[in-house]
Amino acid sequence: MAVIKVIELMANSSKSWEDATQKAIKKASKTVKGIRSAYVKDQSVVVKGGEITEYRVTLKVSFEIK
């Protein structure tokens, strides 16, 4: 039986929500081994002068505990 742990991560990007998600997974995978999935819990943007300047995501990332 596998034991799965879930952690919550937040990341941002000036390009897109997808880029923010990629950055979070790439960074987490440097120290968290066995990442199985990620669920986008929340998305938001920062607006300045009527323009989107930053995309933000909150992810729930699951990985197996060995």
C-alpha positions in Angstrom: 0.0 0.0 0.0 1.3 3.4 -0.9 1.2 6.4 1.4 0.7 9.7 -0.3 1.5 13.1 1.2 0.0 16.4 -0.1 1.7 19.7 0.2 0.5 23.1 -0.9 2.7 25.4 -3.0 2.3 28.9 -4.3 4.1 30.3 -7.4 3.9 33.3 -9.7 4.9 34.2 -13.3 4.8 37.3 -15.5 3.7 35.1 -18.5 0.8 32.8 -17.5 -0.8 30.4 -15.0 0.7 27.5 -16.9 4.2 29.0 -16.5 3.7 29.6 -12.8 2.6 25.9 -12.4 5.6 24.7 -14.3 7.9 26.8 -12.2 6.4 25.4 -8.9 6.7 21.8 -10.1 10.3 22.3 -11.4 11.4 23.9 -8.1 9.7 21.4 -5.9 11.1 18.4 -7.8 14.6 19.4 -6.8 13.9 18.4 -3.2 10.6 16.4 -3.3 11.0 13.0 -4.9 8.2 11.0 -6.4 5.8 13.8 -7.3 2.7 12.0 -8.7 0.2 14.8 -9.4 -0.6 18.5 -8.9 -4.1 20.1 -8.5 -4.5 23.8 -9.2 -6.5 24.9 -6.2 -6.6 28.6 -6.9 -5.6 31.1 -9.6 -5.3 34.9 -9.3 -3.7 37.9 -11.0 -2.1 41.1 -10.0 -3.3 44.1 -12.0 -1.4 47.4 -12.3 -2.5 50.3 -14.5 -5.3 48.1 -16.1 -2.8 45.4 -17.2 -2.1 42.0 -15.7 1.5 42.1 -14.3 1.6 38.7 -12.5 -0.2 35.4 -12.6 -0.4 33.4 -9.4 -1.3 29.8 -8.6 -1.8 27.7 -5.5 -1.2 24.0 -6.1 -1.8 20.9 -4.1 1.1 18.5 -4.9 1.0 14.8 -4.0 4.0 12.5 -3.7 4.6 9.0 -2.4 6.2 8.5 1.0 8.7 5.6 0.9 
